[in-house]
């Protein structure tokens, strides 16, 4: 199972990131545990300084912008 974390405060970009992640996971039919983290203390503890941020299995993959669904698919497939 893949652990996917989307860090963000709930702004439009953060919600878009979560939606794109959900679409990518559904399209790829992968077994993933997707978490939306909005708690500022949790973000600081993880070193997230810009949002939205996408972490896959504990590793930062995208910070500060919203990737398209196709880019997220590539990340999840290990191609990026």
C-alpha positions in Angstrom: 0.0 0.0 0.0 1.2 3.5 -0.9 1.0 6.2 1.7 0.1 9.5 0.1 -0.1 12.7 2.1 -1.4 16.1 0.8 -0.4 19.0 3.0 -2.3 22.2 2.8 -4.5 24.6 4.8 -7.6 24.1 2.7 -7.1 26.7 0.1 -8.2 26.3 -3.5 -4.8 24.9 -4.6 -4.7 22.5 -1.8 -8.2 21.2 -2.5 -7.2 20.9 -6.2 -4.1 18.9 -5.3 -6.2 16.4 -3.3 -8.7 16.0 -6.1 -6.0 15.4 -8.6 -4.4 12.8 -6.3 -7.7 11.0 -5.9 -8.3 10.9 -9.6 -4.8 9.6 -10.3 -5.2 6.9 -7.6 -8.5 5.9 -9.0 -7.3 5.8 -12.6 -4.2 3.8 -11.8 -6.3 1.4 -9.5 -3.5 1.4 -6.9 -3.9 0.5 -3.3 -3.2 3.8 -1.6 -3.9 5.4 1.8 -4.5 9.1 1.1 -4.3 11.6 3.9 -5.1 15.3 3.8 -3.1 17.1 6.5 -4.3 20.6 7.4 -2.7 20.9 10.9 0.0 23.6 10.9 2.0 21.9 13.7 2.1 18.6 11.7 3.3 20.5 8.6 6.0 22.2 10.6 7.1 18.9 12.1 7.5 17.5 8.6 9.4 20.5 7.3 6.6 21.6 5.0 7.2 25.3 4.3 5.2 25.8 1.1 1.8 24.4 0.3 0.3 22.5 -1.3 2.8 19.7 -0.8 2.6 16.1 -1.9 4.5 13.3 -0.1 4.6 9.7 -1.2 5.7 7.1 1.3 7.2 9.9 3.4 9.2 11.5 0.6 8.4 15.0 -0.7 7.5 14.8 -4.4 5.9 18.2 -5.1 6.0 21.4 -3.0 4.4 24.8 -3.7 2.4 24.0 -6.8 -0.4 21.8 -8.1 0.7 19.1 -10.6 -1.8 17.8 -13.2 -3.3 14.4 -12.9 -0.9 12.9 -15.5 2.2 14.2 -13.5 0.8 12.7 -10.3 0.4 9.4 -12.1 4.0 9.5 -13.2 5.1 10.2 -9.7 3.0 7.3 -8.3 4.4 5.0 -10.9 8.0 6.0 -10.0 8.7 7.8 -13.3 9.4 11.2 -11.7 
